[in-house]
Amino acid sequence: MVYPRERIVGILTGLEDLPTISAVVAEVNRIVADPESSAADLGDIISRDQSLTARLLRLANSAVFARRGGISKITDAIVALGFTRVRSAVLACAVRDALDVQADPPLVQAIWRHALVTASTARRISEVTGLRDPEEVFVAGLLHDVGRLAFLMICPEPYRGCLGSVTPSRSLYDVERETLGITHAELGSRLLMRWNLPLSITIAAAGHHQPERGHEHSLLMSLVSVSNEAANRAGVFAGDPYPRELPWNRLSELLPLRESDLDRVIGTAKEELGSAEAFLGSLAAPA
């Protein structure tokens, strides 16, 4: 028998062997953060990567933005999408390419679909409430389950065993901790830290199942936590099909939401499914 202590050493060693994300991400972040930068500046960076250019053009012409083609230049695509959405799309492409999981394509697709619905729902809540920058919230939601993809690359068979052990009274989070010694939340946060992504995004991944009061990033963790569960209850889950209780005693102090509002948030998640599917299809690498 392999005990969790031995498992965790092997998993963390495997984490160091995972690819880093494209250097384009850091360059795009730098350009977007510079108020003096232009669409041409951003286009110069992106156009160095033919695959990324093709994907952003496809996204700009997609059903997500109700367009029927016509955008053929990367600078026009950047103007149409907006700087912050381009940054989110570039990051999503980079993470998909780095975590090119071959073990279980349907499960990988389900994880990305769940992540995108979580991200879109969190962004909608943030837009309505003004609590946080919507694109920061979107990125946090997009990457909250990146640890599941890492598990599938490092230890696919043990992780599929975890998925098969989930029950109404035993969540995937609990099974991971008991069986592997580390959860997808912790593993994902370690990976995001290794990739030098913003601390707020890293902490949101670490705490989306157990948002902490009084933490500097409590609000972001809470937005992702509620949106994650809303996506699950909307039927967009990835490995854990059972509804889980949310810590409303903590969340109610941070969010202008009551437990009775959850049905409305679930409705938002269902509404976001179509656009998430389109977004996901647009970001697939060209054949």
Number of C-alpha atoms within 10 A of each C-alpha: 4 8 11 17 13 12 17 18 14 14 22 15 12 15 20 12 10 15 13 17 20 16 9 17 22 16 14 23 18 12 20 20 12 10 7 8 13 16 17 14 14 22 20 13 15 24 15 11 11 10 16 21 19 20 20 23 24 21 24 27 21 18 17 15 14 9 12 10 13 11 15 13 14 21 20 17 23 23 15 16 19 13 21 17 17 23 22 20 23 23 23 21 24 19 21 19 16 15 19 15 19 10 15 12 11 9 18 20 15 15 19 23 23 27 28 30 32 38 30 28 32 33 26 21 22 20 15 9 13 11 16 16 12 22 20 21 29 27 26 29 32 26 25 32 26 24 23 22 24 23 24 21 21 20 16 18 13 16 20 16 13 21 18 13 16 19 13 11 10 13 19 23 17 16 21 23 16 14 20 25 17 21 21 23 24 18 24 25 25 20 20 25 15 15 16 13 15 12 13 17 24 25 26 29 31 24 21 25 21 16 26 18 16 11 11 11 17 22 22 29 31 28 29 30 25 27 28 29 25 27 29 23 21 21 17 24 24 22 19 19 16 18 16 15 7 16 16 15 11 16 23 13 13 19 18 11 16 12 12 8 10 16 13 11 23 22 15 22 31 18 15 19 22 15 17 23 18 15 21 18 14 23 22 17 13 11 4
